[in-house]
Amino acid sequence: MKKRVTLLTAFLLMLCCQLFAQENSNIRGQIKDSKGNALPGVTIRVKGTNQGTTSKGDGSFSLAVPGTATLEISYVGYTSQEIAVNGRSSINITLTDGKTDLGEVVVIGYGTQKKQDVTSAITSVSTKDISSRPIVSAVEAITGKAPGVQVSVPSGQPGGDLSVKVRGIGSPNGGEPLYVVDGVLASSIKTIDPSTIESISVLKDASAAGIYGAAGSTNGVVMITTKQGSKGAMKVDANVYTGMQQIVKKLDVLNNSQWVDLMTDIHGSKPSLPSFYNLDSTNNKWQDIIYRKAMQTGANVGMSGGSEKGTYYFNVGYLNQDGIMVGSNFNRYSVKLSIDQKPKDWLRIGGNISYNRSYQRSTPQNASTQNGGAVIAALVTPEYIPIKMPAGSPYPGVYGYSNFFSGDNPLSDIWQAENKTISNNLLGNVYTEITLPYNIKYRSQFNAIMEDSRYDWFLNPYTSLYGISLTGAGRENTSEVFRYSWDNTLTYDKHFGKHALNVVVGTSSLEEKIATGSQYGTGFASGSVTTLNGASTNYSIGTGRYNWTTNSYFGRVMYSYADRYLLTATLRADGSSRVGINNRWGKFPAVSVGWKVSQEKFMENVTFVQNLKIRAGYGSTGNLPPYTMLYPTYSLLSAGSAYSWSSGAASPGVSPSSQIGNPNLRWESAKQTNIGFDASFLQSRITFSADYYYKKVDDMIFTQQLPLTTGGATTAVNLPGHDINKGVELSANAVIVDKKDWGWDLSANISFNNNKITGMDSTTSYQTGGVSVGGSKQPIYTGIIKNGYSLGTFWGYKAMGVDPQTGNMVYSANMMDLGNALPKYTYGINTNFHYKNISLDVLFDGVHGNKVYNETRMEIENLTGYTNESASVLRRWKQAGDVTDIPRAKDNGSTNATAAALLQSQISSNYVEDGSFFRLRSATLAYKVDASLLKHIGIAGLRVYATAQNLFTITNYKGYYPEINGFGTGTNNQATNAGSSASLMTLGVDNGTYPAAKTYTLGLNVQF
């Protein structure tokens, strides 16, 4: 291996020594638009090189180029051009409005490509509105804008993760895509401040994503390019905003008198309350108490500049987001630096680094009140329960509780314990790029990601019954992830006659190291010392160390003939420690072709069509096993009881762990077909794209629970079936009005997807989506993975309605398909109006055909026990002949106990609701101050804006918000789950999820 490296190094040095210079001449010119206005900031580049410049404020430029060079002229919003110099010293250029972005450059794996030459399914997402609304996570910028891409907010908790699905879910392990940031394969994008994003591309089919092979691209690839410096004097761009958030809606529950009536109906007599409770004077509206109007503030400052020898970009950011639930908060401090230097014409070096530090205080959610869930506690806690217990009660001063059930009030769930997480996230790279003879470039890039977090939980020993029972408790969990990779590529780019050829070959090696720790203790003397050195009993300590590696070889050929016939072919081979030792390597080929029909001679007289391209592709991509099992080959050991050997002192023992190895575990792979076309009409004022895809995932990796005779062990297996996603994606853009002073643009997209599991044993099924109801620690399961059904299928009994004679809910005899959490189609509509200096940008989005399992209603409509319930139970059945959808109250203490338990714990269609929605995602009204009014005070640009998010949502869902729980737990991208027990995915289950918020924001953009 060392000899190969030495030979390669010697070869590269020899080629570098052969560099030669050509005779250059200086060329000058000016660039204007079709209306004669000067265009500053236009990129002028010598084709086939990195040599270039940008136009000045008056549109002028100057550049030293060979007399035989061809100039590439590009500017966002305008059609790109290629102009041969032909020995000229002066060239004036007019750019025409390119309301289509076909002339723009698209970022693809290990390179770029003109959009008009793309043969695969790639969507470029506009990021122009990132500075116009409070975007906390980078993927929010994709919402509603990319066909085939569904972005959901599973929880309204500040600082929470978002869920992204590209063309459905490709695996029972989950459906999150691979993220690539400035060429770095990232397990998450928490590091990235959205304000630093320059462009986002989504690689959706095998031809586009195949260059990343088995790195998780079964679920698509989201490529993010951050801002880089620009040549010229330093420019400063500042953005600051502040806004207010509030809950979208609240749920109606019973007041004290209605609660007493219900209890009387359930138990046959009025509830007997101790004297320290007061039904008349204590009327705590718990939702009004725990939900608030919360502030959100953000600020960013970016600086860029440079010369012909190099550029720089520097950004600092701050975010402070209070949650709409008291006690929740998220703070983030971020910094980003990019440097690109060109000390020699043949040498380019640089690097990018993004770092942030965040502080999060979370509130407990997705749990019943008896398990500490504050969302459900606010619904089931009767209004007579005091905030703090009064004098005369057994525990005066503690948070209020009921004498009938063990749950505390919601303020106790929020404040009795601290839930704080501090995280540090760093992502960076350094690179060297050498221009070699014969149109070859060599690039070497070293990438690194570091993520560490510390979660601190402390239960006060005096403020709640739970804390008193444990005499306080504390826990500290730590996680550290260090991932580094080294990529080396050679790129050949050549135009000769009617032929254009681009070839990339490369290698990539990656290693990730993970360290986790957990400490726990109880028995605290006071609430003042919250660290674990204050604990006196029940100590427990656990640590873990994990690592994995991948080695890859890849290549891609892009060929064009006569600018009409296009071909792209890729091949990647990956070997990894995360699959079975007998199947280390996976090979993933892909190919796609394109035909620019509009370039043919028979289209010369078809003047209303400017572009028509047909695309088709086929290939395979792969997926790594989930982090829950990083060593699938081996049967692992755990610490066991000490034992005595030969009558000597006791020795440490070992015992089998819960994992049984599978050395034959194969790569999970997806074979995908894509057929599509792109078209533009009426001088490119209307563009349209359509794609049909068929994706079949084979060898699905699944963590299987083995029979109890194994001791409850698990093993990783390849299921003998297929996960099939097929669908259609449509998108259109139109420039409806294009006048000097005013204009109107409209874009829309819609995507249809159908998911199904096929080829599995029809007698085998797997339960998913476990939830705990009514304080039970034993989960019940809402979903199933079964042959012939989609992932995310809810499985239970069909509720046939309330029997008017008995008041009982009637159920089907057998369990069945109750609907699916995956939507049948998703869509987005984005429109922009502008009149002179005023603009209005509006984004709508929605989903249709998906179901939500409203487990919250199982808690607040159970008609048993002593908790408070939904106001809907006021229409419950009371006497024979009543026709209603709410059954009778159940008597837990006598003949109705069985029926009561059935109603409370039955997975049935009674709780499966329509999750479809249509919402106004954001609306931004902005005013740009005329530059002539700012020149004398040194400001280049000033823009003020007001934004509303989630202003309205049209839905039939009865809960707080229909967009919940989009995650499949145990996804391949969540390193923090390393070594944890296997967890099947939960989709579309509302188990007391933190509600979403509507947000109103005022902001200011300033350029200097």
Summary of the structure (lengths in Angstrom):
residues: 1008
radius of gyration: 30.9
end to end distance: 52.8
largest distance: 101.6
contacts: 3588
relative contact order: 0.13
helix: 12%
strand: 50%
